[in-house]
Amino acid sequence: MKPPLISVGARMLCLAPVPRSPQPHSTTSTAAAATALGARIDVGSAGIAPDVLRLALGAVTCATRLGDIKAPPTLTVIDYSLPSVERRLWVFDLSDGTLLFRDLVAHGRNTGDNIATRFSDSMNSRQSSIGLFVTADTYIGSNGYSLRLDGLERGFNANARERAIVMHGAPYVDAKLAATQGRIGRSWGCPALREAVARQVIDTIRGGGVVFSYYPDSNWLKSSRFLNGCASTSVGWPASHRWHKKGRPEITPTLAVPALNGS
């Protein structure tokens, strides 16, 4: 299936960004924006798993209503259940559901080879973390132009600042490398991107965007306050999950959730 947006160059794997910046919206419009996003996205064309997108939308809505974050302009989804050689990062404009980017993203050296299997929030673990993050400021460091991330889930990603888990470009995130060694290179836990697109992605999502890093970890799925802590609001997700053979949870929402095209 052809990508919904024009790819740039032979080596560019991401979808071309739209020539505008996402606009922030009010807290009261978060649920409506999430519903609109679900209604507008053709998940088949976007290539994202419907259950993962539903979880991300529910988590963002919950975090906003709990006051942990302000209504974000962008949603970045990383699906670590997919191999590293696949384009498993998506960036959506939450104001209208536009898909801005889809690209490769690295996981931590100790998280796995091509397939991610281990996650940690511990210092020096060199593993990736899962859960909900909010983007902060940018800086120039040892990995060049980088974006600081604040983890919002204690026990899963709350040490992101102390661990220096940031988004940055890296030469080892490369499709040619994937073709020769069966995986892209690995970071020390950072969601590293291709150098060709890193600055564009960072500048699009910095300063209050959210990053939802997914993996079907049963402990996280059952205990995350953003997946299970909003039962009193109009958008929420129950603690119980049914499991597919492929390891994905089949979510059975008990409350109002956005419908997804193609799901």
Secondary structure as UniProt FT lines:
FT   HELIX           27..29
FT   HELIX           30..40
FT   HELIX           43..46
FT   HELIX           50..65
FT   TURN            66..67
FT   STRAND          74..79
FT   TURN            80..81
FT   TURN            84..85
FT   STRAND          89..93
FT   TURN            94..96
FT   STRAND          99..103
FT   TURN            109..111
FT   TURN            123..124
FT   STRAND          131..141
FT   TURN            142..143
FT   STRAND          144..151
FT   TURN            154..159
FT   HELIX           160..163
FT   STRAND          166..170
FT   TURN            171..172
FT   HELIX           175..181
FT   STRAND          193..194
FT   HELIX           195..205
FT   TURN            206..208
FT   STRAND          210..214
FT   HELIX           218..223
FT   HELIX           225..228
FT   TURN            231..232
FT   STRAND          242..243
FT   TURN            245..246
FT   STRAND          249..250
//
